Amino acid sequence: RPAEPDSVLNDGDRIVMFPPVAGG
């Protein structure tokens, strides 16, 4: 799944750059 702009639901290991949400 591609990273979404406001990815509150991120893939866990995938850190999304748009809002700094730490994946884990």
Residue pairs with C-beta under 8 A, 6 or more apart in sequence:
1 11
3 10
3 11
3 14
3 16
3 17
3 18
4 16
5 18
6 18
6 19
7 16
7 18
7 19
7 21
8 21
10 16
10 21
10 23
11 23
12 23
12 24
13 23
13 24
14 23
15 21
15 22
15 23
16 23
